[in-house]
């Protein structure tokens, strides 16, 4: 996933960079530093394969289910 694809996926999902970090934390992963997510979006670091896969899977979920998964991260 390129930095542009990453940024576009976040936009389509309605997630900010900070919300993605919270979502990862909510899913049991260690929340990445805000600068790490920024580097992915800026193209300074490669987007990890697992992050790209997670975003792709989230986009494939029905809107209601996706909302349930992301709700807590978006509201914080």
Residue pairs with C-beta under 8 A, 6 or more apart in sequence:
1 9
1 47
1 49
1 51
1 52
1 55
2 43
2 47
3 40
3 41
3 42
3 43
3 47
4 43
5 47
5 52
6 40
6 41
6 47
6 51
6 52
6 55
7 41
9 52
9 55
9 56
9 59
10 16
10 17
10 20
10 41
10 55
12 59
13 55
13 58
13 59
13 66
13 70
14 70
14 74
15 23
15 70
15 73
15 74
16 74
17 34
17 37
17 38
17 41
18 34
18 37
19 70
19 73
19 74
19 76
20 37
20 51
20 73
21 31
21 32
21 34
21 37
22 31
22 72
22 73
22 76
23 69
23 70
23 73
24 30
24 31
24 32
25 31
25 73
26 72
26 73
36 45
39 45
40 46
40 47
40 48
40 51
58 66
58 69
58 70
59 66
61 69
